[in-house]
Amino acid sequence: MPEKGGKAPEKGGKDAAKVVKKGALYLQIINYLEEYGVIPESRCTFEKVCLERIEKACTFQERKRENYPTERLPKRKPFRKADAFKNHNHYLRKSITPGTVLIMLAGPHRGKRVVFLKQFGTGLLLVTGPLTVNGCPLKRVNQIYVIVTSTKLDISNVKIPEHLSDPYFRRMKLKKKSKIDEEEIFETKKERYVVTEQRKKDQKEVDKQILDVIRKHPEKNTMIHYLRALFYLQNKVYPHKMKF
C-alpha cells in the first residue's frame, strides 16, 4: 500500500505521459512500483528511484580474470595498403642525362663508374660499365644509389635495343624438385643462374657502340683509365668538399 501523502501518477494524466517518454525500461519500473504499491511521497524521489534502477540494470559488471599476462604486447597498428613501386610517380634528376658518368654506391659493383643510358618506366636507370672496361654489365640501378659526375659522353648516335625493359632483367625462378630418388641424391647439383645467349649478344652490341664513342673522345686514354678506376675515400678526404 502507498504511504500517507504519497500520490501515484494517474493513468492517462500529464505526469504519466512524461514518464512514459523516458523509455520502455522506465515504464516497466513504474508498473512494478504501482503493482506493489512502493511509491515514494514526492515525484522527485520517485524519479530518482527509477533512475537508480535503470543505472543498475544498464551497468555491466566486468568479470575478474583469473590469470593475467606477464607482459603486455604492443597492439598492431592498422595495415595501410601501399601502392607498388612501379605505380609511383617517378622522376629523374636534372643532372642525370643520357651519357652521364655515374658512380655506383651499392651492390657488388659499388665504387665503379658507369655510363647512364636511359630510364625505365619503373624509375630504375639502365647503366653499363662497359663490361670490357670495368666489368660492370648492363643492369638496372636506383638513382638514390648513384653519385652524378660532371663527366659526360655523347651517346646520341648509340642505338639501344627496344626489348631492353624491366621484364628483360627479371631473373627466372628456378624450379624446385618435389621428389628425388635415393640414387640421384649425390649425383644432382644445385641449379644456378646462367646468363642467356641473348643477354651476351645485347651486351656486346651496346658495349661496341659505347667504346666507339670513347675512342672518338679527345682524351680517350684518360677516359678509359677514369672508367676503370674505383672511387674510394682516403684520410682527410671529405665527400661534401669534393667536386664530381
MOMO-V894312 format. One record per pair of residues at least 4 apart in sequence whose ideal C-beta (glycine too) atoms are under 6 Angstrom apart, sorted by the first residue. I is the first residue (numbers start at 1). GAP is how many residues later the second one is. Records with the same first field share a line. If there is no record, write none. Layout:
# MOMO-V894312
I = GAP ; GAP
This chain:
# MOMO-V894312
1 = 36
2 = 4 ; 35 ; 37
5 = 36
6 = 33 ; 35
8 = 26 ; 31
9 = 6 ; 7
11 = 5
19 = 11
20 = 7
22 = 4
25 = 29
26 = 24
29 = 21 ; 24
33 = 5 ; 6
40 = 5 ; 6
55 = 4
83 = 4
86 = 36
90 = 33
92 = 4 ; 27
95 = 53
96 = 4 ; 20 ; 52
98 = 57
99 = 53 ; 54 ; 56
100 = 16 ; 52
101 = 12 ; 48 ; 50
102 = 12 ; 14 ; 44
103 = 10 ; 44 ; 128
104 = 5 ; 6 ; 8
105 = 5 ; 40
106 = 4 ; 39
109 = 27
111 = 119 ; 120
112 = 22 ; 24
113 = 114
114 = 13 ; 15 ; 22
115 = 13
116 = 9 ; 11
117 = 9 ; 43
118 = 8
119 = 6
120 = 4 ; 46
122 = 44
124 = 16
125 = 16 ; 18
127 = 14
128 = 10 ; 78
129 = 4 ; 5 ; 7
130 = 77 ; 80
131 = 6 ; 72 ; 76
132 = 75
133 = 94 ; 95
134 = 93 ; 94
137 = 66
138 = 65
140 = 29
147 = 97
149 = 95
153 = 60
155 = 58
158 = 51
160 = 4
161 = 41
164 = 4
171 = 22
174 = 17
180 = 4
184 = 4
195 = 4
203 = 4
214 = 6 ; 9
215 = 5
217 = 6
219 = 4
233 = 4
